[in-house]
Amino acid sequence: MVITAAEAQTPTVFARSSIKCIGVELDGSQTLRVQGYGRNRIDAKEQAMKNAVWAVIFEGIRDGVEGCNMRPLVTEVNAKERYEDYFNIFFSDNGAYRDYVSLRDTKTRSGGREKDKVGYSYNLTIRVLRAQLKARLKADNVID
């Protein structure tokens, strides 16, 4: 199997995740059901949060209830490459992306857990603060 340069830059775990909108709040935030994968629960949780913010920024949310904003925040072609340094820092472990996610909607023991030979997969309920994230990207001149 040959991996192209574009595939190599996309987080590999993101391909294994599924993201579904389960609600929209009046403050513009989106509540998502997100799968994260990692060596342990902490890594999987971190990856799920990154996956949620990544999807809102670059992919848009396509599955789930109506009312979720399907359009990604960044619609510029090749934005991932153009702002690569910015997003590498933004999505680093304990990076700025954490300011735009909340786990307060997650109920205790609600995350499904699966284990394979490499690690764990968890399903988490994550709220992405879309309006604040959009304001940050505008302030940083990533979007207009």
C-alpha positions as CSV (number, residue, x, y, z in Angstrom):
1,M,0.0,0.0,0.0
2,V,1.4,3.4,-1.0
3,I,0.6,6.5,1.0
4,T,0.5,9.8,-0.8
5,A,1.9,13.0,0.7
6,A,-1.6,14.4,1.3
7,E,-2.6,11.2,3.2
8,A,0.6,11.3,5.2
9,Q,-0.2,14.9,6.5
10,T,-3.7,13.9,7.6
11,P,-3.8,12.5,11.1
12,T,-3.9,8.8,10.6
13,V,-6.3,8.2,13.5
14,F,-8.8,10.6,12.0
15,A,-9.4,8.0,9.2
16,R,-10.5,5.5,11.9
17,S,-12.9,7.9,13.6
18,S,-16.6,8.5,13.1
19,I,-18.2,11.9,13.9
20,K,-21.9,12.5,14.4
21,C,-23.8,15.6,15.4
22,I,-26.1,15.0,18.3
23,G,-27.1,18.6,19.0
24,V,-26.6,22.3,18.4
25,E,-26.6,24.9,21.3
26,L,-27.9,28.4,21.1
27,D,-24.4,29.7,21.6
28,G,-23.3,28.2,18.3
29,S,-21.5,25.2,19.8
30,Q,-22.0,21.7,18.3
31,T,-22.3,18.6,20.4
32,L,-20.7,15.7,18.7
33,R,-20.3,12.0,19.2
34,V,-16.7,11.3,18.3
35,Q,-14.5,8.3,18.3
36,G,-10.8,8.5,19.3
37,Y,-8.2,5.9,19.1
38,G,-4.9,5.6,21.2
39,R,-2.6,3.5,23.2
40,N,-4.7,4.1,26.3
41,R,-7.8,6.1,27.4
42,I,-5.9,9.4,27.8
43,D,-4.4,9.2,24.3
44,A,-7.8,8.1,22.8
45,K,-9.6,11.1,24.6
46,E,-7.0,13.5,23.3
47,Q,-7.3,12.1,19.8
48,A,-11.1,12.3,19.9
49,M,-10.9,16.0,20.9
50,K,-8.5,16.7,18.0
51,N,-10.7,14.8,15.6
52,A,-13.8,16.8,16.6
53,V,-12.0,20.2,16.1
54,W,-10.3,19.0,12.9
55,A,-13.7,18.0,11.5
56,V,-15.3,21.3,12.3
57,I,-12.4,23.2,10.8
58,F,-11.7,21.2,7.6
59,E,-14.4,18.6,7.0
60,G,-17.7,19.9,8.3
61,I,-20.2,17.6,10.1
62,R,-22.2,15.5,7.8
63,D,-23.9,12.9,10.0
64,G,-26.4,13.2,12.7
65,V,-29.3,15.5,13.5
66,E,-30.3,18.4,11.3
67,G,-29.2,21.9,12.3
68,C,-25.5,21.1,12.5
69,N,-23.4,23.4,10.4
70,M,-22.2,21.0,7.7
71,R,-19.9,23.6,6.1
72,P,-16.3,23.6,7.4
73,L,-14.8,26.8,8.8
74,V,-11.9,26.7,6.4
75,T,-13.0,26.4,2.8
76,E,-9.9,27.6,1.1
77,V,-8.3,25.1,-1.2
78,N,-4.9,23.9,0.1
79,A,-5.4,25.7,3.5
80,K,-3.9,22.7,5.3
81,E,-0.7,23.1,3.4
82,R,-0.7,26.9,3.4
83,Y,-1.2,27.1,7.1
84,E,0.6,23.9,8.0
85,D,2.9,25.5,10.6
86,Y,0.0,27.2,12.3
87,F,-2.1,24.0,12.5
88,N,0.8,21.8,13.6
89,I,1.2,24.1,16.7
90,F,-2.6,24.4,17.1
91,F,-3.1,20.6,17.2
92,S,0.0,19.7,19.2
93,D,-0.5,17.8,22.4
94,N,-2.1,20.2,24.9
95,G,-2.3,22.8,22.0
96,A,-4.8,25.6,21.5
97,Y,-7.4,23.3,20.1
98,R,-8.2,22.3,23.7
99,D,-9.6,25.8,24.4
100,Y,-12.5,25.0,21.9
101,V,-13.7,21.7,23.3
102,S,-15.6,20.7,26.3
103,L,-16.4,17.2,27.7
104,R,-19.1,18.4,30.1
105,D,-21.8,16.7,28.0
106,T,-20.2,13.3,28.5
107,K,-22.0,11.1,30.9
108,T,-20.1,8.7,33.1
109,R,-19.5,5.4,31.5
110,S,-21.3,6.5,28.3
111,G,-18.3,6.0,26.1
112,G,-18.1,2.7,24.2
113,R,-14.7,1.1,24.5
114,E,-13.1,-1.3,22.2
115,K,-9.6,-2.9,22.4
116,D,-7.5,-4.3,19.7
117,K,-3.8,-5.4,19.6
118,V,-2.5,-1.9,19.4
119,G,-4.7,0.2,21.6
120,Y,-8.2,1.4,22.6
121,S,-11.1,3.1,20.8
122,Y,-13.5,5.3,22.8
123,N,-16.7,7.1,21.8
124,L,-17.0,10.4,23.6
125,T,-19.5,13.2,23.6
126,I,-17.6,16.4,22.9
127,R,-18.9,20.0,22.5
128,V,-17.0,22.1,20.0
129,L,-17.2,25.8,20.6
130,R,-17.6,26.6,17.0
131,A,-18.3,30.4,17.3
132,Q,-15.2,31.0,19.4
133,L,-13.1,28.8,17.1
134,K,-14.3,30.8,14.1
135,A,-13.4,34.0,15.9
136,R,-9.9,32.7,16.7
137,L,-9.3,31.7,13.1
138,K,-10.4,35.1,11.9
139,A,-8.2,36.9,14.4
140,D,-5.3,34.7,13.3
141,N,-6.0,35.6,9.6
142,V,-6.6,32.0,8.6
143,I,-10.2,32.8,7.4
144,D,-11.9,36.0,6.3
